[in-house]
């Protein structure tokens, strides 16, 4: 929320307009889970409005939306540079009880690797190599956040601005706690399948175990 917003809690979002980067995006799902835990219906108690990710904070400051759901580095920039307040954060790596009460899994992962089911079926060796490479890269990022930030900025993977610099990108990487834990990822997905069902994004008769089996791949990386 903008720094002068009267919104102090998830319940205060009732009847408000929330800016998101896309319908069906992670920020929308995360916010919807929190709304559901606050006793609100994410489909009828709020209005969703789509903006480009880089325009969300400005839309809120102009009063075009009451709150925004976004991702780093834009979320970090809005907080640190523009004074935005955070009431929901799905990166509950620290096990924060307040966030857990909003449906954010304690010690949950911040990010996930998605891979094509077609590739897994047609070329499992290649798919496994991608997962293994990602795991190794994530471990390197955790040990070398500053070097990673420099690579991202120098290669143009992240657009440089006065605020998006080595210092701040390094901090974002440290906050994200990059790693690839297959067992933990499966547990996270099982949890969020149930959360999305309760929030109304999955059918009530969805077979959670079957969906988990179809959606999660647990390769042997040895």
N, C-alpha and C positions, 0 to 999 in steps of 0.2 A: 504494500500500500504506500501511496505518497506520504511524506513525512507529516503532513497536516491532516491526514485522513482521520475520521472519527471511528473507523472500523478498528476494533480492538481484539476481536475474536472471530472464529469461524461462524458462530451464530449470527454475528452482525452482517454477514454476507447475504442474508435473506433479502430478496427483492433487488439485489444489486446486479450490476453488469460487470462481468469478468473478462478481461482481455487475455487471449491465448494465441499461440503461434499457428495452431491448426486444430480443426475438429479431429478428435481421436488421438491427440498428442499426449505425451506423458504429463505435461502440466495440467491438462484437463482431467486426466484420470486421477492424478494425485489429489487435486483439489476436490474432485467428486467423492473420493474415498473419505476425505476429511469432512465434507459436507454431510455425508451419510452418517458418520459417527456423531455429528452434532445434531442429528435429528432432522436434517434438511434433505429435500429431494433435489439431486443435482440436475434433474431434467425440467423441473417446474418452479423451483424456488429461486433460481438465478437465471440470468441471461448470459449466454456466451457470445463473444464478439471476436472475430479473427483479425489480427494485425501481423505485419511482418515482425519477426523477432526483434529487430533493431528499432522498431517504432513503438513497442509496447509501453515502455516507461514514459515516453512523450505523450502517448494517448492518455495515460493516467494523469499526468501533470496538467493536461489540458481539460480534464474532466469528461473526456469521451467515454471512459470506463472508470469504475470505482476501485477495481483491483486488477492485478495481473498475475498470470501464472507463466513463468518463463524458466530459462535454463542458463547456466554459466556459459560464457563470462558475463552475459547481460544481467543476470540476477545479482551477481557480485558487484558489478558496476553501479547498478541502481541503488544498492544498499550503501556502498562506501562513498560514492560520488554524489548521489542525489538524495541521500537520507531516507530511502524507502525502508519501511518496516516489514519484517517477515513474520508471518503467523503460521505458515506451513512449510516444512522442509522434509522432503522424502529421504534425504541423506542422513538417516538416523544411525550412523555408524557407532556413535557414542552410547546408544541405548537410552536416549532421553525419554523419560516416562511421559512427559507432556506430549511429545510427538507421537509416542506409542498410543496414547489415548485417542489420537486423531486417526489412527489406523496405519501409521508409519512403522513398519516392522523394526523392532529393536535389533540393533546390530546388522541391519539389512544392508545390502550392497547399493551403491549409488548408481551403478551403470551395468549394462549387460551387453553381451556379444550376440548378435543375431546372424544366423547363417542359413543359407537356402536349403530346404529339405530336398530339393532336386539335386543339389550338389552332393549332399550326404548320401543319397541313394546311388547316384551315378559315378561318383568319384570320392568314396569315403577316405581314401588316403590323402587326397588334396584337402578335404575338409578338416581332417585331423591335423594336417600340417599347419593350416591357418589358425586353428585353436591353439596349437602348441606355440606358434610364433607370437600370438597375442599374449599368451601367458608369460612368455619370456620378456616381451616388450613391457607389459604391465609391471613386472618385477623391476625392470630397469628404470622405469618412470618413478616408481616409489623410492628408489635409491638415489635418483638423479633428477629431482624436480626442476632445479634451476637450469640444468643443461637441456632438459626437455622443453622448457619455456623458450629458451633461446632458439632451439631448432624450429619450434612452431612459429615464432615471430619472423625469423630469418627466411624461412621457406614460404611464408605467406599462408600457412595453415590457419592462423588466427590473424585478423586484421589489426595492425598497429594503430593505436590512438594514444592520446596523452595519458589516458588511464590504463589502457590495455598494454602494459609494459612487462618487462621481465620480472620485476618484483611482484606485481599483482597476479600474473599468470602462474608464477611459482607458488604463490599462496593458494590459488584455486586448486592446483594439482595436489598440493599437500592435504587440502581439505577433502578431496575426493577419495583418497585412499585407494588408488588403483591396485587391483589384483584380480586374479581369476581363480575363484574357489568353486569348483564344479558342484561339490556337495552342498555348499551354502547357497549357490545359485538355484539349485533345484528346490530347496526349502523355501527360498524367497518367492519363487514362481508359484508354488503350491499355496502360499499365503495370499498372494495378490490375486490369484484366480478366485478365491473365496471372497476377497474384498470387492472385486469388480462385479461379482455376482450380486452381492448385497447392495452395491451402488446402482444396479440396474443395467450394467453394460453387457452382462452375460445372461442368457436365459436361465430362469429358475430351475429348469430341469437339466441344466448342463451337468454332465458327469465329470466332476473335478479330476478324478484319478485318470480317466481316459484322456482328458484334455492335456493334463500334465505329461502323460506318456507320449502323446502326439507332438507336443510343443517343445519338450526338453530333450536335448541330446547329451549323453554323458559318455564321451569317448574315452577309451583307455589310452592315455598319453605316454605310456611306458615304451 
